[in-house]
């Protein structure tokens, strides 16, 4: 992959970081009403050899802890020693959400719908702007770690806009169990990065406020494979199996309100017409069996037992090629 050769010295947050240095700096965002300063720790790991700059970031939504734990382990285990180039690791971007067990910042806005941000905008917009000013100009490639929210769990998956060589190569190197084609969303980090000709892929696993060990291990291994692909690591674990590419994916939604019971597991393959659950009224008078209108893999599952009409129940990924043997979760 082509990349921009970094300068001899890297400037971030007013600091000059030389080749071979490891630095922790803090981006000051704002203050709490109490006067407590809110800042974002940014770890920078530089090789003495030129190469790409890779961003590893989590905590865009403060309640999505799997990505936070992934980057924490990489830092704690001293596993971010690039053979060339630079790694920028941000365990938590949305400190406000992390402190409040929340997806949003205190003004109720989503940071991942606020890019590129504005220095005098909403709090979410200011977080996005600070990141875009200080970090994004340095980045060539990135992995943005996320987790399912609102009692929904995601099976380990990479999301990116497929059909773009850089994205295709990064997703293939990561080799998550599933790779989803995902169009750019307005105001998202991926959109802001793409406008600057930088490739960011998103890794999703598990649900908010819950650590999922299997998904975290896949995140670690996938990150190592991407870094090896970019020439920044000498070794990385091989993928257990090739990623399953899904150019199409859709949520199955509740047609009736009531109590939802799932009969399937994340990662499971569903045939068209197969029963995947039921919705029943809480008084024992009615129950409706739910059948899948499409064949595909369960890549997201709602664990909330009480649902309203229109609530998302199941996320189905439709593979490019039908598997010979349906995979179980």
DAGIMO-V300968 format. One record per pair of residues at least 24 apart in sequence whose C-alpha atoms are under 6 Angstrom apart, sorted by the first residue. I is the first residue (numbers start at 1). J is the second residue. Records with the same first field share a line. If there is no record, write none. Layout:
I: J, J
//
This chain:
3: 52
5: 50, 51
12: 134
19: 46, 47, 48
20: 46, 47, 48
21: 46
42: 90
43: 88, 89
44: 87, 88
45: 86, 87
46: 86
47: 82, 83, 84, 85
49: 84
50: 84, 85
51: 84, 85
52: 85
53: 85, 86, 87, 139, 140
54: 87, 139, 141, 142
55: 88, 142
56: 89, 142, 143
57: 89, 90, 91, 144
58: 91, 92, 144, 145
59: 92, 93, 94
60: 93, 94
61: 103
62: 94, 97, 98, 102, 103
63: 98, 101, 102, 103, 208, 209
64: 147, 208
65: 209
66: 211
67: 145, 146
70: 216
82: 232
83: 232, 233
84: 232
112: 188
113: 187, 188
114: 187
115: 187, 188
116: 192
140: 198
141: 198, 199, 200
142: 200
143: 200, 201, 202
144: 202
145: 202, 203
146: 203, 204
147: 204, 205, 206, 207, 208
148: 206, 207, 208
149: 207, 208
151: 303, 304
152: 207, 301, 302, 303
153: 206, 207, 300, 301
154: 205, 206, 299, 300
155: 205, 266, 299, 300
156: 204, 205, 215
157: 203, 204
158: 202, 203
159: 202
160: 201
173: 225, 226
174: 222, 225, 226
175: 243
176: 243
177: 243
178: 243, 244, 245
179: 244, 245
180: 246, 247
181: 247
245: 319
246: 317, 318, 319, 320
248: 318
249: 316, 317, 318
250: 315, 316
251: 314, 315
252: 312, 313, 314
253: 310, 311, 312, 313
254: 309, 310, 311
255: 309
256: 309
257: 307, 308, 309
258: 306, 307
259: 305, 306
260: 305
265: 329
266: 298, 299, 329
267: 297, 298, 299, 329
268: 297, 298, 327, 328, 329
269: 296, 297, 326, 327
270: 295, 296, 297
271: 295
//
